[in-house]
Amino acid sequence: MSDLDSRSWPRQTSGVSANQRSGSSTSCGVTGYADNQNVLDYHCYTVSSSGSTWTYLRNDTDGTYGWVSDSLLPDNGSLVYCGF
């Protein structure tokens, strides 16, 4: 997925570890983990079927990609809509 959010980084989780997931739901598989020591590069956000927002990101600390619930990100995630 293209990096649509060109805001500067690093960004980190809000003091807690967060699962990076294969989709925008807690029922999706875990692709990695982000914590407050990791550098995160936001790509874009989407809205889940339950109405919560999720940001697709790259964890630059370990090179993994995944979706993280915006409620776990200190600045509420990406400001750029993914388009889906």
N, CA, C and O atoms as CSV, one atom per row, in Angstrom:
chain,resi,resn,atom,element,x,y,z
A,1,MET,N,N,0.848,-1.169,0.000
A,1,MET,CA,C,0.000,0.000,0.000
A,1,MET,C,C,0.897,1.236,0.000
A,1,MET,O,O,1.918,1.276,0.687
A,2,SER,N,N,0.506,2.232,-0.771
A,2,SER,CA,C,1.268,3.472,-0.862
A,2,SER,C,C,1.220,4.252,0.448
A,2,SER,O,O,0.253,4.175,1.207
A,3,ASP,N,N,2.287,5.001,0.688
A,3,ASP,CA,C,2.350,5.861,1.863
A,3,ASP,C,C,1.684,7.187,1.502
A,3,ASP,O,O,2.331,8.071,0.940
A,4,LEU,N,N,0.405,7.331,1.818
A,4,LEU,CA,C,-0.373,8.511,1.459
A,4,LEU,C,C,-0.200,9.650,2.456
A,4,LEU,O,O,-0.477,10.804,2.130
A,5,ASP,N,N,0.251,9.340,3.653
A,5,ASP,CA,C,0.397,10.340,4.714
A,5,ASP,C,C,1.851,10.795,4.758
A,5,ASP,O,O,2.719,10.053,5.218
A,6,SER,N,N,2.116,11.985,4.292
A,6,SER,CA,C,3.498,12.461,4.206
A,6,SER,C,C,3.949,13.261,5.426
A,6,SER,O,O,5.012,13.881,5.416
A,7,ARG,N,N,3.124,13.239,6.481
A,7,ARG,CA,C,3.546,13.949,7.691
A,7,ARG,C,C,4.852,13.365,8.201
A,7,ARG,O,O,5.154,12.193,7.977
A,8,SER,N,N,5.614,14.189,8.884
A,8,SER,CA,C,6.894,13.734,9.415
A,8,SER,C,C,6.684,12.703,10.517
A,8,SER,O,O,5.612,12.663,11.121
A,9,TRP,N,N,7.629,11.913,10.777
A,9,TRP,CA,C,7.633,10.920,11.822
A,9,TRP,C,C,8.955,11.038,12.532
A,9,TRP,O,O,9.808,11.706,11.946
A,10,PRO,N,N,9.262,10.523,13.652
A,10,PRO,CA,C,8.681,9.324,14.239
A,10,PRO,C,C,7.421,9.580,15.061
A,10,PRO,O,O,7.213,10.660,15.614
A,11,ARG,N,N,6.613,8.567,15.116
A,11,ARG,CA,C,5.441,8.540,15.985
A,11,ARG,C,C,5.497,7.234,16.761
A,11,ARG,O,O,6.080,6.252,16.301
A,12,GLN,N,N,4.908,7.229,17.902
A,12,GLN,CA,C,4.956,6.040,18.735
A,12,GLN,C,C,3.588,5.779,19.350
A,12,GLN,O,O,2.710,6.642,19.318
A,13,THR,N,N,3.414,4.603,19.901
A,13,THR,CA,C,2.139,4.289,20.551
A,13,THR,C,C,2.011,5.092,21.836
A,13,THR,O,O,3.000,5.625,22.339
A,14,SER,N,N,0.799,5.180,22.368
A,14,SER,CA,C,0.568,5.984,23.568
A,14,SER,C,C,0.933,5.244,24.838
A,14,SER,O,O,0.085,5.021,25.702
A,15,GLY,N,N,2.172,4.871,24.949
A,15,GLY,CA,C,2.681,4.291,26.182
A,15,GLY,C,C,2.365,2.827,26.396
A,15,GLY,O,O,2.709,2.269,27.439
A,16,VAL,N,N,1.722,2.195,25.437
A,16,VAL,CA,C,1.361,0.790,25.573
A,16,VAL,C,C,1.804,0.048,24.312
A,16,VAL,O,O,2.043,0.661,23.271
A,17,SER,N,N,1.908,-1.256,24.415
A,17,SER,CA,C,2.156,-2.058,23.222
A,17,SER,C,C,0.854,-2.209,22.455
A,17,SER,O,O,-0.227,-2.267,23.041
A,18,ALA,N,N,0.973,-2.270,21.143
A,18,ALA,CA,C,-0.209,-2.421,20.297
A,18,ALA,C,C,0.052,-3.512,19.274
A,18,ALA,O,O,1.140,-3.591,18.702
A,19,ASN,N,N,-0.943,-4.349,19.046
A,19,ASN,CA,C,-0.828,-5.344,17.988
A,19,ASN,C,C,-0.983,-4.672,16.634
A,19,ASN,O,O,-1.896,-3.871,16.437
A,20,GLN,N,N,-0.095,-4.993,15.701
A,20,GLN,CA,C,-0.273,-4.618,14.298
A,20,GLN,C,C,-1.014,-5.789,13.668
A,20,GLN,O,O,-0.622,-6.943,13.838
A,21,ARG,N,N,-2.085,-5.491,12.940
A,21,ARG,CA,C,-2.941,-6.557,12.417
A,21,ARG,C,C,-3.025,-6.553,10.902
A,21,ARG,O,O,-2.703,-5.560,10.248
A,22,SER,N,N,-3.462,-7.678,10.355
A,22,SER,CA,C,-3.583,-7.835,8.900
A,22,SER,C,C,-4.784,-7.096,8.330
A,22,SER,O,O,-4.891,-6.945,7.113
A,23,GLY,N,N,-5.677,-6.638,9.172
A,23,GLY,CA,C,-6.858,-5.886,8.765
A,23,GLY,C,C,-7.316,-4.987,9.898
A,23,GLY,O,O,-6.732,-4.983,10.982
A,24,SER,N,N,-8.361,-4.232,9.635
A,24,SER,CA,C,-8.828,-3.226,10.598
A,24,SER,C,C,-9.874,-3.790,11.565
A,24,SER,O,O,-10.988,-3.278,11.670
A,25,SER,N,N,-9.486,-4.852,12.263
A,25,SER,CA,C,-10.369,-5.481,13.242
A,25,SER,C,C,-9.527,-6.295,14.218
A,25,SER,O,O,-8.478,-6.823,13.849
A,26,THR,N,N,-9.985,-6.393,15.452
A,26,THR,CA,C,-9.259,-7.213,16.423
A,26,THR,C,C,-9.350,-8.698,16.100
A,26,THR,O,O,-8.613,-9.499,16.674
A,27,SER,N,N,-10.249,-9.080,15.185
A,27,SER,CA,C,-10.336,-10.486,14.785
A,27,SER,C,C,-9.327,-10.846,13.698
A,27,SER,O,O,-9.188,-12.020,13.355
A,28,CYS,N,N,-8.623,-9.859,13.154
A,28,CYS,CA,C,-7.601,-10.110,12.125
A,28,CYS,C,C,-6.297,-10.548,12.788
A,28,CYS,O,O,-6.021,-10.203,13.937
A,29,GLY,N,N,-5.508,-11.308,12.046
A,29,GLY,CA,C,-4.253,-11.842,12.567
A,29,GLY,C,C,-3.243,-10.755,12.914
A,29,GLY,O,O,-3.277,-9.652,12.368
A,30,VAL,N,N,-2.351,-11.091,13.827
A,30,VAL,CA,C,-1.289,-10.177,14.253
A,30,VAL,C,C,-0.100,-10.310,13.306
A,30,VAL,O,O,0.395,-11.410,13.061
A,31,THR,N,N,0.352,-9.165,12.776
A,31,THR,CA,C,1.501,-9.151,11.861
A,31,THR,C,C,2.764,-8.634,12.539
A,31,THR,O,O,3.857,-8.753,11.985
A,32,GLY,N,N,2.626,-8.067,13.718
A,32,GLY,CA,C,3.761,-7.531,14.451
A,32,GLY,C,C,3.273,-6.780,15.671
A,32,GLY,O,O,2.082,-6.772,15.982
A,33,TYR,N,N,4.203,-6.156,16.351
A,33,TYR,CA,C,3.887,-5.435,17.573
A,33,TYR,C,C,4.552,-4.065,17.536
A,33,TYR,O,O,5.689,-3.931,17.083
A,34,ALA,N,N,3.846,-3.062,18.008
A,34,ALA,CA,C,4.396,-1.711,18.114
A,34,ALA,C,C,4.325,-1.289,19.574
A,34,ALA,O,O,3.314,-1.498,20.246
A,35,ASP,N,N,5.398,-0.700,20.049
A,35,ASP,CA,C,5.353,-0.161,21.408
A,35,ASP,C,C,5.941,1.236,21.421
A,35,ASP,O,O,6.336,1.759,20.379
A,36,ASN,N,N,6.000,1.840,22.597
A,36,ASN,CA,C,6.398,3.239,22.681
A,36,ASN,C,C,7.884,3.477,22.427
A,36,ASN,O,O,8.346,4.614,22.517
A,37,GLN,N,N,8.632,2.438,22.116
A,37,GLN,CA,C,10.032,2.588,21.734
A,37,GLN,C,C,10.220,2.502,20.221
A,37,GLN,O,O,11.320,2.746,19.726
A,38,ASN,N,N,9.168,2.158,19.481
A,38,ASN,CA,C,9.270,1.963,18.033
A,38,ASN,C,C,8.999,3.248,17.264
A,38,ASN,O,O,8.234,4.104,17.706
A,39,VAL,N,N,9.636,3.366,16.111
A,39,VAL,CA,C,9.387,4.465,15.181
A,39,VAL,C,C,8.340,3.982,14.186
A,39,VAL,O,O,8.535,2.964,13.521
A,40,LEU,N,N,7.220,4.715,14.080
A,40,LEU,CA,C,6.099,4.306,13.244
A,40,LEU,C,C,5.873,5.321,12.134
A,40,LEU,O,O,5.839,6.526,12.383
A,41,ASP,N,N,5.718,4.830,10.908
A,41,ASP,CA,C,5.455,5.670,9.740
A,41,ASP,C,C,4.030,5.401,9.270
A,41,ASP,O,O,3.741,4.334,8.729
A,42,TYR,N,N,3.134,6.377,9.479
A,42,TYR,CA,C,1.730,6.216,9.104
A,42,TYR,C,C,1.583,6.304,7.589
A,42,TYR,O,O,2.234,7.122,6.938
A,43,HIS,N,N,0.722,5.453,7.036
A,43,HIS,CA,C,0.436,5.485,5.606
A,43,HIS,C,C,-0.936,6.085,5.325
A,43,HIS,O,O,-1.049,6.981,4.489
A,44,CYS,N,N,-1.987,5.611,6.008
A,44,CYS,CA,C,-3.344,6.130,5.821
A,44,CYS,C,C,-4.258,5.450,6.836
A,44,CYS,O,O,-3.836,4.541,7.551
A,45,TYR,N,N,-5.523,5.899,6.894
A,45,TYR,CA,C,-6.472,5.282,7.827
A,45,TYR,C,C,-7.712,4.811,7.083
A,45,TYR,O,O,-7.984,5.232,5.958
A,46,THR,N,N,-8.461,3.921,7.744
A,46,THR,CA,C,-9.754,3.480,7.247
A,46,THR,C,C,-10.712,3.385,8.436
A,46,THR,O,O,-10.299,3.475,9.592
A,47,VAL,N,N,-11.986,3.203,8.132
A,47,VAL,CA,C,-13.013,3.061,9.161
A,47,VAL,C,C,-13.505,1.621,9.121
A,47,VAL,O,O,-13.902,1.122,8.068
A,48,SER,N,N,-13.476,0.959,10.267
A,48,SER,CA,C,-13.898,-0.437,10.339
A,48,SER,C,C,-15.415,-0.552,10.289
A,48,SER,O,O,-16.129,0.448,10.370
A,49,SER,N,N,-15.895,-1.775,10.156
A,49,SER,CA,C,-17.345,-2.008,10.116
A,49,SER,C,C,-18.026,-1.592,11.423
A,49,SER,O,O,-19.225,-1.315,11.438
A,50,SER,N,N,-17.265,-1.548,12.515
A,50,SER,CA,C,-17.841,-1.128,13.801
A,50,SER,C,C,-17.782,0.387,13.994
A,50,SER,O,O,-18.298,0.912,14.981
A,51,GLY,N,N,-17.144,1.093,13.039
A,51,GLY,CA,C,-17.077,2.545,13.107
A,51,GLY,C,C,-15.799,3.107,13.704
A,51,GLY,O,O,-15.612,4.324,13.725
A,52,SER,N,N,-14.912,2.237,14.193
A,52,SER,CA,C,-13.641,2.726,14.739
A,52,SER,C,C,-12.649,2.965,13.594
A,52,SER,O,O,-12.763,2.360,12.528
A,53,THR,N,N,-11.690,3.843,13.824
A,53,THR,CA,C,-10.692,4.125,12.791
A,53,THR,C,C,-9.391,3.378,13.097
A,53,THR,O,O,-9.011,3.188,14.252
A,54,TRP,N,N,-8.731,2.965,12.022
A,54,TRP,CA,C,-7.482,2.207,12.098
A,54,TRP,C,C,-6.486,2.800,11.116
A,54,TRP,O,O,-6.857,3.196,10.011
A,55,THR,N,N,-5.219,2.862,11.520
A,55,THR,CA,C,-4.155,3.382,10.666
A,55,THR,C,C,-3.274,2.235,10.174
A,55,THR,O,O,-2.850,1.373,10.944
A,56,TYR,N,N,-3.011,2.256,8.853
A,56,TYR,CA,C,-2.044,1.322,8.279
A,56,TYR,C,C,-0.675,1.969,8.410
A,56,TYR,O,O,-0.494,3.128,8.036
A,57,LEU,N,N,0.284,1.228,8.937
A,57,LEU,CA,C,1.594,1.815,9.207
A,57,LEU,C,C,2.720,0.826,8.973
A,57,LEU,O,O,2.518,-0.386,8.890
A,58,ARG,N,N,3.906,1.390,8.869
A,58,ARG,CA,C,5.141,0.606,8.842
A,58,ARG,C,C,5.853,0.867,10.155
A,58,ARG,O,O,6.043,2.015,10.558
A,59,ASN,N,N,6.243,-0.206,10.813
A,59,ASN,CA,C,7.055,-0.108,12.005
A,59,ASN,C,C,8.503,-0.048,11.519
A,59,ASN,O,O,9.083,-1.077,11.173
A,60,ASP,N,N,9.083,1.141,11.492
A,60,ASP,CA,C,10.430,1.306,10.959
A,60,ASP,C,C,11.498,0.681,11.849
A,60,ASP,O,O,12.635,0.500,11.414
A,61,THR,N,N,11.154,0.357,13.069
A,61,THR,CA,C,12.107,-0.287,13.959
A,61,THR,C,C,12.399,-1.713,13.515
A,61,THR,O,O,13.547,-2.154,13.558
A,62,ASP,N,N,11.359,-2.443,13.085
A,62,ASP,CA,C,11.581,-3.843,12.684
A,62,ASP,C,C,11.140,-4.161,11.258
A,62,ASP,O,O,11.281,-5.300,10.814
A,63,GLY,N,N,10.608,-3.171,10.528
A,63,GLY,CA,C,10.254,-3.372,9.121
A,63,GLY,C,C,8.918,-4.024,8.863
A,63,GLY,O,O,8.614,-4.361,7.718
A,64,THR,N,N,8.099,-4.214,9.902
A,64,THR,CA,C,6.797,-4.850,9.707
A,64,THR,C,C,5.726,-3.810,9.366
A,64,THR,O,O,5.869,-2.625,9.665
A,65,TYR,N,N,4.654,-4.286,8.733
A,65,TYR,CA,C,3.508,-3.450,8.359
A,65,TYR,C,C,2.263,-4.002,9.027
A,65,TYR,O,O,2.201,-5.192,9.336
A,66,GLY,N,N,1.272,-3.152,9.254
A,66,GLY,CA,C,0.012,-3.630,9.781
A,66,GLY,C,C,-0.919,-2.494,10.144
A,66,GLY,O,O,-0.560,-1.318,10.072
A,67,TRP,N,N,-2.125,-2.874,10.537
A,67,TRP,CA,C,-3.164,-1.942,10.963
A,67,TRP,C,C,-3.146,-1.851,12.480
A,67,TRP,O,O,-3.054,-2.871,13.162
A,68,VAL,N,N,-3.235,-0.627,13.018
A,68,VAL,CA,C,-3.306,-0.406,14.467
A,68,VAL,C,C,-4.502,0.493,14.740
A,68,VAL,O,O,-4.718,1.481,14.039
A,69,SER,N,N,-5.273,0.147,15.755
A,69,SER,CA,C,-6.413,0.966,16.149
A,69,SER,C,C,-5.928,2.362,16.524
A,69,SER,O,O,-4.969,2.512,17.280
A,70,ASP,N,N,-6.597,3.380,15.989
A,70,ASP,CA,C,-6.201,4.759,16.279
A,70,ASP,C,C,-6.304,5.103,17.758
A,70,ASP,O,O,-5.634,6.026,18.220
A,71,SER,N,N,-7.121,4.386,18.503
A,71,SER,CA,C,-7.247,4.652,19.942
A,71,SER,C,C,-5.954,4.327,20.691
A,71,SER,O,O,-5.780,4.753,21.832
A,72,LEU,N,N,-5.052,3.582,20.066
A,72,LEU,CA,C,-3.782,3.221,20.699
A,72,LEU,C,C,-2.630,4.113,20.242
A,72,LEU,O,O,-1.494,3.939,20.683
A,73,LEU,N,N,-2.921,5.062,19.363
A,73,LEU,CA,C,-1.881,5.949,18.842
A,73,LEU,C,C,-2.041,7.332,19.461
A,73,LEU,O,O,-3.162,7.831,19.553
A,74,PRO,N,N,-0.940,7.970,19.893
A,74,PRO,CA,C,-1.038,9.199,20.679
A,74,PRO,C,C,-1.678,10.362,19.942
A,74,PRO,O,O,-2.289,11.221,20.578
A,75,ASP,N,N,-1.558,10.419,18.627
A,75,ASP,CA,C,-2.163,11.529,17.887
A,75,ASP,C,C,-3.328,11.044,17.027
A,75,ASP,O,O,-3.670,11.656,16.015
A,76,ASN,N,N,-3.928,9.934,17.450
A,76,ASN,CA,C,-5.106,9.348,16.803
A,76,ASN,C,C,-4.862,8.910,15.374
A,76,ASN,O,O,-5.795,8.879,14.571
A,77,GLY,N,N,-3.635,8.575,15.042
A,77,GLY,CA,C,-3.325,7.969,13.766
A,77,GLY,C,C,-3.227,8.926,12.597
A,77,GLY,O,O,-3.113,10.140,12.764
A,78,SER,N,N,-3.274,8.345,11.408
A,78,SER,CA,C,-3.120,9.099,10.173
A,78,SER,C,C,-4.282,10.052,9.957
A,78,SER,O,O,-5.394,9.811,10.426
A,79,LEU,N,N,-4.015,11.122,9.251
A,79,LEU,CA,C,-5.070,12.094,8.861
A,79,LEU,C,C,-5.520,11.888,7.425
A,79,LEU,O,O,-6.413,12.591,6.950
A,80,VAL,N,N,-4.912,10.930,6.724
A,80,VAL,CA,C,-5.189,10.716,5.302
A,80,VAL,C,C,-5.990,9.440,5.121
A,80,VAL,O,O,-5.557,8.364,5.534
A,81,TYR,N,N,-7.167,9.560,4.500
A,81,TYR,CA,C,-8.053,8.416,4.272
A,81,TYR,C,C,-7.494,7.512,3.177
A,81,TYR,O,O,-7.052,7.997,2.136
A,82,CYS,N,N,-7.511,6.208,3.406
A,82,CYS,CA,C,-6.993,5.240,2.428
A,82,CYS,C,C,-7.871,5.148,1.174
A,82,CYS,O,O,-7.395,4.761,0.107
A,83,GLY,N,N,-9.126,5.496,1.305
A,83,GLY,CA,C,-10.037,5.416,0.183
A,83,GLY,C,C,-10.939,4.207,0.203
A,83,GLY,O,O,-11.693,3.975,-0.742
A,84,PHE,N,N,-10.871,3.428,1.276
A,84,PHE,CA,C,-11.747,2.256,1.415
A,84,PHE,C,C,-12.053,2.018,2.877
A,84,PHE,O,O,-12.775,1.079,3.212
